[in-house]
Amino acid sequence: MYMTAETNIDKTTAARARHNKMRMVKDVLAKYAVSIGGTSVILAIALIFFYLFFVVIPLFKAAEIELVASYKIDGTNASETLYLAMEEQNEIGVRFTRSGVAEFYNLADGSLRYREAIELPAGATVSSFASAALEHGLVVYGLSNGQAVVVKHHYKVTFPDDLRKITPQILYPFGEEPITVDDEGDILSDIAFQNSEEEATIVAATNDGRLLMTHLIKEESMMDEGMFELEQENLTLNYDASTLVYLLMGQEQDKIYAIDQSGELGFFNIRDKEEPELEQRLRIVEQGERVTSAMFLTGGISLLVGDSSGQVSQWFPVRDEHNNKVLTLIRSFEDQDNPIDKIAIESGRKGFIAADREGNVGLYHSTAHRTLLVEPLADTPINAIAISPRSSAMWFEEQNGTMQFWKIHNEHPEVSWSSLWGEVWYESYEKPEYTWQSSSSSSDFEPKYSLVPISFGTLKAAFYAMLVAMPLAILGAIYTAYFMAPKMRNIVKPSIEIMEALPTVILGFLAGLWLAPFIEKHLPGIFIMLMLVPAAIIAAAFAWQFAPRKLRHAVPEGWEAALLLPVIILALWASFGFSPSIETTFFGGDMRHYLSNELGINFDQRNAMVVGLAMGFAVIPTIFSIAEDAVFGVPRHLSHGSLALGATPWQTMWRVVLLTASPGIFSAVMIGFGRAVGETMIVLMATGNTPVMDMSIFQGLRTLSANIAVEIPESEVASTHYRILFLAALVLFAFTFFFNTLAEVVRQRLRKKYSSL
Amino acid sequence: MSGNSDLKKWFSTGTPWVWTSAGAVSLSLLMVFGVLALIALRGLGYFWPADLAQIEYQLDAESKIVKVGEFHEHEMVPSIQLREAGLYLPSDDDLVKRYLFKVGNRDFYGQDFRWIIEPSIGETSYPEHLMVLERHEWGNFFGHLLQVKESGKVVAEGDAARAELDRRMVRAMDLHDQIKTIEKGAIGSVNYRMEKLRLAKRSLELDEVTDPAPYGRLEEAKQELDAEYQVLMGQLNKLYEKSKRDSITVSDSEGNQKEISLHMIVRVYYPNSMGVFDKIGHYIAKVIEFVSADPREANTEGGIFPAIFGTVMMVMIMTVFVTPLGVVAAVYLREYAKQGPLTQVIRISVNNLAGVPSIVYGVFGLGFFVYFLGGNIDQLFFREALPAPTFGTPGILWSSLTLALLTLPVVIVATEEGLSRIPRSVREGSLALGATKAETLWRIVIPMASPALMTGLILAVARAAGEVAPLMLVGVVKLAPSLPLDGEAPFLHLDRKFMHLGFHVYDVGFQSPNVEAARPLVYATALLLVIVIVALNLAAIAIRNHLREKYRALES
């Protein structure tokens, strides 16, 4: 009897009705709550994909620029301008003029902040000008009396009242005394300059066609801080510099490029300052074109040459087969059609801006071979252009004297589809290569973001794992589902499930610290094992026929696997027991040594074989469970029919059962493959994590997942490196999701087929 | 002839292939149990006090030295390899047996382990008086006890020293405990409150409070704490003073002497004079230390309690998130959503998410939870601590959430399966009696499906406990200064980083400076982790089998 207080109330009373109404309301509420909750959980899961996507997208966006201010500076003449530069905060810009004045402007409105005339010797005028590598902020004036003056534009940052205050300064790091480059006192018509902490080099061409080099060594005084002495050495290079238009020196003070108008380039090696050497002479523009601008890319390795056809080409010295350094054309950009008048380089990364005669400005990145933007920004040719040290703004002056200050949004120029997946010719490399090398200590470093070597490593690891897992898991599944006694099956299945549950960190740890040294010591044993174990199994099976009848009847059918346990243990013991003797007899006592010396095969302790075995172990249960399900699910009447027609159990298995279950086995393999591709800890611990591209079983590898685990904690948030690692995760996600879905669809179809059978 | 055709016939029946496939099963089983046995043997062996051997060892044809140490593993090596390495070999066999010999005394020899070859080992003995010192620094010491000193004066020598040392160790241990209590407990608490005050002051400044009163109160509290701190430091210094009173002089097998203060010693024992019961006692004490003590010497010695605690804590918080989410999603998919192609697609997708690599979840957790959510939470609620992040950095909350997301498919799939197994008749019966759908679900269906839910949860917990890759990105550290749960309000510190068993295995095994010495501890840690996970899985399997029986009974 259902007796509560409520049941005493008459059904028609208002209270009862109210109660029922409440129940209905609750029911509806529950429905909405569960529906909203359920959908939001599912949406949250979908969020993973979209979030990864959202982080990756900015990598492939083109650059954007926005005009902040455009102004004319009063009382100045545009033709006076020699050089523009900006400081780090995009607050102040400096303009060096032909009359030897440095003017500092507020970039936002063009108002003059500070002005300083550089001290020039009496009677001398400015005849040439050059800037050292951007990060030093040094510039040099070449004078009409054969002397040169080096100055530095510097920005002192102070925080009075917690507000940032930037004070521009002009400094003389090599003294206010001019440096005499030409002892004969001729006009310096062209000049180049580079410096480091303790030395500096000036190269200059004189009006009468001599090419001169001055090497300065700075010796800090022990007594006085900030005091120093200069040791100077002058030298004349054997080169006709009368038609010279561009003179450039590498940042490391190791090479000079002297370019004349017709495109003839002289390449000097000046690593030895006493004996500079002319390495090569070559033409760097096509016949009929002229060189209209030339500039070193950040780092002082690559030369950028703009020509009269609007093409910008990148060159750097590459070692040829005779071990000579030969200046080689690496790549060219052909997105502008007018002569490239000015090239400005970014500091800290390998991008640049090219401005042409029609006032078009293009943003490029060399490594990625990417044109990020080309836009007409000026009405008249551009006279001078500067990029801010953080590459977030540019400032240029038109020939008509108008100055424009633009913001640049260009966070990830170093990535393009071709740089991620194609061969890239990196600076100082001998040929285009696939390389992953994301960071280094040097700030001029060219990051190498090719996903090919690590994707290759991922597939290599998965391949070897599948090589181990597929035969064991599929054969095991066939036997367990079809031949094994039910009692034994009840032991085997949970054991395999335990195998699946073992944390991969433990498998990785065993692989790295136990298996890898073990394999290294017992290398011959592994190969013996591969032959001995199958042979022992077949031999045991053959011998079993002739076993005493009593013994044979004592073991019911379906327990072969248990019988084989001692046989396999014995075979394994024999393989590894004889390993040292075999090593001594055939491989001179050290197979590893033998491999590398006699066969030329490199052997890493943590190699693909270790990964294959350990990850194979991790993948076996995945494949086994699904394949076993598929084989077990084959309707019994099919196999009974075949047996009744006289086929042996194996024939039935092979021709009938396996054929029916093959889609299920396929999906098992797919899911196993997906797992092997995404596994992190095992590969992290069982390989050396070197991103090499080599299919050798004795060499290490680096996978996408291990790469993420190693590098993402150190990558800066929202940097290119960070986003590329997200891209790697997205690739993994998409890849495994695709294979799993494929497998799942196949499996569902199979299930339908079984039920119709 | 007939033999050959017999063989042919035998092959054509396919019997050998049946046996080969059986061999695949045997090999797989051997691999599973082999791995388990390997971990168990090495992990359990770690705690057993090995005997200390004193051996005479031939360095080359003339010179001999006496060494004291423990024999560890051994292997056979082709002697050519050894000769090429420039090793002296007295015999000319092709194969040589070599042992890994733990000599300890890192302060003298630099390395704890060295390889020794059998032919060079001379007379081996096991003198009763050989001593093992477990120390807070430099690993174990093996050698002879010479003197016991108090404030530099010898109080016992020779045979009397042992008893004297035992007596004084009790005092030293007691002092050590007192020091630990003050350092970890009281001073830690003062520091924590001090930091709270600093943040309170900073938040007043950020709110631009000009009233001096609250600042004054903070200043007062700070001075109180300072005073408290001074008192504690005074006590601590006194205890340190006391603990440095006693010391011992010891010598190694080669006669190098060293004076070791008792406060540097964790444990003293004489393995060769221990009986089986002493050794069992020692074993138990070591196991207890292992699961309950903090790690020492860059995690290579001592216990792993913080790692156990961190793992359990993280898994518990994860369960709190994953249970309601998983159940609601499963109930929605099975009971409320319209069963059409869309639901089918969702179901397949959810199922497939279980196969998405765990590192992908880690990357998502780092980007979305840590940097995006955490960063915004810091901006909104923890401005006073900036630029030091509170939630905008990896921590236990983000780890739990990431793993909750990772294990969500497991729970959803298991619960859904449980729901689908409940016979229609039960549902229809309930509805026919006038219960609403919600009531049927809440009172009948979910209780009946709860064991399936439990199975899913257990599997989720087992997976989460063993997962390391995503945690490396979202909150695990090699050494956490404090536990995520302690006596300071708000007791549960969700922003703290934590230690984890799986990560401990990775870190100590691969990142520690002294891998060889740490390896036994790694095996022991791995064993603990495996036991936990295997137990959880066996429980899940048992529940599932039980359930299947139950439903079979219901359906028939």
Interface residues (C-beta under 8 A of the other chain):
Chain A: R23 M24 K26 D27 L29 A30 K31 V34 S35 G37 G38 T39 V41 I42 A44 I45 A46 L47 I48 Y51 L52 V55 P471 L472 A473 I474 L475 G476 I478 Y479 T480 F483 M484 V492 P494 S495 I496 E497 I498 M499 A501 L502 P503 T504 V505 I506 L507 G508 F509 L510 G512 L513 W514 K521 V533 P534 I537 I538 A540 A541 F542 W544 Q545 E560 A561 A562 L563 L564 L565 I568 I569 L572 P580 S581 E583 T584 G588 G589 D590 F617 I620 F624 T648 P649 W650 Q651 M653 W654 I671 G674 R675 V677 G678 E679 T680 M681 L684 M685 S705 I708 A709 I712 P713 V717 L725 F726 A729 L732 F733 T736 F737 N740 T741 E744 V745 Q748
Chain B: L7 W10 T13 G14 T15 P16 W17 V18 W19 T20 S21 A22 G23 A24 V25 S26 L27 S28 L29 L30 M31 V32 F33 V35 L36 L38 I39 E75 M76 V77 P78 S79 I80 Q81 E84 D94 L95 L325 G326 V328 A329 V331 Y332 L333 E335 Y336 A337 I346 I348 S349 V350 N351 N352 L353 G355 V356 P357 S358 I359 V360 Y361 G362 V363 F364 L366 G367 F368 Y371 L405 L408 P409 I412 T436 K437 A438 E439 L441 W442 A462 R463 A465 G466 E467 V468 A469 M472 L473 G502 F503 V505 Y506 G509 F510 V515 R519 V522 A526 L529 V530 I533 V534 L536 N537 L538 I541
